[in-house]
Amino acid sequence: MDILPHLKELSRRTPSKILFVVLDGVGGLPREPGGPTELAAARTPNLDALARKANLGRLTMVYPGFAPGSGPGHLSLFGYDPLIYEVGRGVLSALGLGVDLGPDDVAVRGNFATLNPDGTVADRRAGRPSTDENRRVLAKLREHIKEIDGVKVELHTESEHRFVLVLRGAGLGARVHDTDPQKTGVPPLEARPHDESDEASAKTADILNKFSALARQVLADEPKINGVLLRGVSKRPVWPTLGEITGLTPAAIASYPMYRGVASLVGMTPLDVEIGDDPDAPRGKLAAIKNNWSAFDYFYLHFKKTDSTGEDGNFDEKVHKIELFDELLPELLALEPDVIAITGDHSTPSVMKAHSWHPVPFLLYGPYLRNDAATRFTEDEAAKGALGDLHGTNVLPLLLAHAGKLQKFGA
Amino acid sequence: MDILPHLKELSRRTPSKILFVVLDGVGGLPREPGGPTELAAARTPNLDALARKANLGRLTMVYPGFAPGSGPGHLSLFGYDPLIYEVGRGVLSALGLGVDLGPDDVAVRGNFATLNPDGTVADRRAGRPSTDENRRVLAKLREHIKEIDGVKVELHTESEHRFVLVLRGAGLGARVHDTDPQKTGVPPLEARPHDESDEASAKTADILNKFSALARQVLADEPKINGVLLRGVSKRPVWPTLGEITGLTPAAIASYPMYRGVASLVGMTPLDVEIGDDPDAPRGKLAAIKNNWSAFDYFYLHFKKTDSTGEDGNFDEKVHKIELFDELLPELLALEPDVIAITGDHSTPSVMKAHSWHPVPFLLYGPYLRNDAATRFTEDEAAKGALGDLHGTNVLPLLLAHAGKLQKFGA
């Protein structure tokens, strides 16, 4: 359900500050039955001390059994039910590449494909080319296709067979069906608007069909990458911002484009972070939060490596990344936020090498806590916590309530 | 979600009896980290004995983080989702004063205000006058304004700057915006219907504007209280009753007008309670329930003082009120209800001196129980209970099920 309209009625501004830490994909699984998870195996004296004082619980971001992508996982934590607040695949991919999207721009996720001489699809992923190969071919397309019917065409490599196409121009709609037929042996579909009377989307469809035809001409000599399939035609959604809904002044401290992008979708201000050697930039993030502590009242602080090590299937390295966060924690606590919460946007068990649906531990520290039996920030201990089992969208109201920013509901 | 239509399909009448005790605001917080809550500090041998035999769980009445008012908290416990079944502020205030509202009457919550000579609002609460001062000024208004355009005007003191205005007449609508501008330095707003074509609400708006103007004339000589701001224009909602939905014959045993009023909104019969010295009237309530035991099959029994002592911030006195209930419990058990449930309508931790969002312990005793580890009716023990974490609206179906009053869902 959408709780945001109710939050808009009940929220009030106060000077209290909220620090909300997301350790991406931090939830895990034991390597062997009865063994420790990554969080349980990690040596985390600072997190342990905080967990003993805090209240714990577990979060499901979308629905039991649903492994969330980064977009939906974060939207849920920000209070936007991902089953209601949908973001198109084109927009999410563009955000992940740090591509700015204006309100008129259309983003499309592209796949390189191999087409047979008769025009039917032979391989929907063109044999999974290397990312370097993707860059080479995309440069060729970029050289030949700069504009179609006055609309600027922008192309960005994502990885392997994946790229992002951005159309920049006026009067473009985004209610357009995919051209990917989702199977081989048939030709790519024509791009078509959902509704023929929607002229703006018909215009976009027309440009996409011209783009596909031009791409086939430019790539006619390529042995494998000789066609494109287009999906997820979308515009940046226009939603009420966190500031409009709650009166918060929210800042995002993240170094990876995807997370800065999703945070900006809900109206957070992404702070500049000095990256240095490590793209996760823990020191840069700490500096950013310290330098901006007085200017905002809600800080979303994101760390990525707990997810990417899990995706790599590297249990020990994920443990290590958790321990690195533990070392930073005292500096964050020294800022003395009124409310602090720590969780992940989903689980990424190393044994699965993928996002999973397992609930994520949630730690909440603030002035109005119950007692609970949880003594560590782990999956097992979180199950003993006073907060119980919650949905990701419950986090925002709880943070607001503990920060004294929610008025009573009804008389 | 609204479970009532489903309950209507599944409910059946049986002779079994349900006793449902609400200890207002009974949930609490520890005074210091690790310390006992009010419930944990209380000496409650009878509740403890019942808790060891019963099943426990925890209830959230509206949504995590939402501190419920008394109206929404109770509606949830009665099965009416408060995010769906809304009651206007005017109606709730009138119910709280024990003012009867017919289906045609309109209730409005009024605030006394101080207006500047130019008509702008100087103080939205007129310097928070004493309740006696409120009575004096309201008597003056009552003397001069008895009727407007054939509609009877009724005025009731609530407290301090707050009063209730009731309009009694035919053809009145209640879809009217507030006149309270919610800030100072601007004039009160004109009362306007939500929809100009809604003639009944336009008529109400017109009468409210005339009332505001008359009030300014009558109060022209008053130094502080020289204007009124009107909010929460509403009519008593017309909902399916508990009897219509479930076949229950429900009785309400409560001494405070608000709770008798909310119970009557859902079709309960409020029983006469002899008040005596203590407005919470425990002996009067026991007599009422005993005298009417054969005439009803669902008894909502309300005690207020666990909330008011919490609102006062008096931890020890709240503990004492819990202990007083414990002393009454054997007499209630002696009635041998088939199902007994005990909970609160929200938490009112003494340390917060206010309603809070924290889940409330819920105790259920009946013939079909699981085993559980909870040994006392406290926040911590309830978290170990077999019932788990539930929503307030889950209570009614559980009571019906344990009382054998719910048929199988589907074949």
Interface residues (C-beta under 8 A of the other chain):
Chain A: M1 I3 H6 L10 K53 Y368 L369 R370 N371 D372 A386 G388 D389 L390 N394 L396 P397 L398 L399 L400 A401 H402 L406 Q407 K408 F409 G410 A411
Chain B: L29 P30 P33 G34 G35 T37 R58 V62 Y63 P64 G65 F66 A67 P68 G69 S70 G71 P72 P82 L83 E86 V87 R89 L92 S93 G96 P349 V351 M352 A354 H355 S356 W357 H358 P359 E379 D380 A383 G388 D389
